[in-house]
Amino acid sequence: MNEAFFPAFFNSYFIAFGVVIGGSLIGSIAAFITGEPLLTQIQNISSQIRIWAIVAAIGGTFDTVYSFEKGFLDGGTKDLFKQFLLILSAMGGAKSAALIIAWLTQEHIT
């Protein structure tokens, strides 16, 4: 964690947000080419890519696991709390992007 906390917090949110939005829109090009329903595929991709957006936003799992280990074994609860907030921020970014896609595609309405 060489970066200050608040920039990392906002970066985590917007990286996850961008991965879900961008991945869904770019991934739907294949649905367009193959003739599948475009908006349905955008919705499906956005729900499937959320966990990968969280992993991409927190910078991989090794730093997070190391920070959790440091928090538990060395008594550094401050680092543990910071990692928890970064993961929570990434989850919020992925969820808000998925909600925006759901609102735009209207696939949740049957």
C-alpha positions in Angstrom: 0.0 0.0 0.0 2.3 2.7 -1.2 -0.6 4.9 -2.3 -2.5 7.2 0.1 -5.7 5.7 1.2 -8.3 8.1 -0.2 -6.9 8.1 -3.8 -6.8 4.3 -3.6 -10.4 4.2 -2.3 -11.7 6.2 -5.2 -9.5 4.4 -7.7 -10.9 1.1 -6.4 -14.5 2.3 -7.0 -14.0 3.7 -10.4 -11.8 0.9 -11.7 -14.5 -1.7 -10.8 -17.1 0.6 -12.3 -15.2 0.9 -15.5 -14.4 -2.8 -15.8 -18.1 -3.7 -15.5 -19.3 -1.0 -17.9 -16.5 -1.5 -20.5 -16.5 -5.2 -20.3 -20.2 -5.4 -20.8 -20.3 -3.1 -23.7 -17.2 -4.6 -25.5 -18.3 -8.1 -24.7 -21.7 -7.5 -26.3 -20.1 -7.0 -29.7 -19.9 -10.8 -30.0 -23.7 -11.0 -29.3 -24.2 -8.4 -32.0 -22.1 -10.3 -34.5 -23.8 -13.7 -33.8 -27.3 -12.3 -33.8 -28.2 -12.9 -30.2 -30.3 -10.4 -28.2 -27.9 -7.5 -27.5 -29.5 -6.0 -24.4 -29.9 -9.4 -22.8 -26.3 -10.3 -23.3 -25.1 -6.9 -22.0 -27.1 -7.7 -18.8 -25.8 -11.2 -18.5 -22.2 -10.1 -19.0 -22.5 -7.4 -16.4 -23.7 -9.9 -13.8 -20.9 -12.4 -14.7 -18.0 -9.9 -14.8 -18.6 -8.3 -11.4 -16.3 -10.5 -9.4 -13.5 -10.0 -11.9 -14.0 -6.2 -11.7 -13.5 -6.4 -7.9 -10.3 -8.4 -8.3 -9.0 -6.0 -10.9 -9.9 -3.0 -8.7 -8.1 -4.2 -5.6 -5.0 -4.9 -7.6 -5.0 -8.7 -7.5 -5.4 -10.9 -4.4 -1.8 -11.2 -3.2 -1.5 -7.7 -1.8 -4.9 -8.1 -0.1 -4.0 -11.5 1.4 -0.7 -10.1 2.7 -2.5 -7.1 4.3 -5.0 -9.4 5.9 -2.2 -11.6 7.2 -0.4 -8.5 8.5 -3.6 -7.4 10.2 -4.3 -10.6 11.9 -0.8 -11.8 12.9 1.0 -8.6 13.5 -1.9 -6.8 15.2 -2.1 -4.1 12.4 -5.9 -3.7 12.5 -5.5 -0.3 10.7 -4.2 -2.1 7.6 -7.0 -4.8 7.9 -9.6 -2.1 8.1 -8.2 -0.2 5.1 -8.2 -3.4 3.0 -11.8 -4.1 4.0 -12.8 -0.6 2.9 -11.0 -0.9 -0.4 -12.8 -4.2 -1.1 -16.1 -2.6 -0.1 -15.4 0.3 -2.4 -14.7 -2.0 -5.3 -17.9 -4.0 -4.6 -19.8 -0.7 -4.6 -18.4 0.3 -8.0 -19.2 -3.0 -9.5 -22.7 -3.0 -8.1 -23.5 0.5 -9.2 -22.3 -0.2 -12.7 -24.4 -3.3 -12.8 -27.4 -1.2 -11.6 -26.8 1.4 -14.3 -26.7 -1.3 -17.0 -29.9 -2.9 -15.6 -31.6 0.5 -15.7 -30.5 1.1 -19.3 -31.3 -2.3 -20.7 -34.5 -2.8 -18.7 -33.9 -6.6 -18.8 -35.1 -7.0 -15.2 -38.6 -6.1 -16.2 -40.6 -9.0 -17.5 
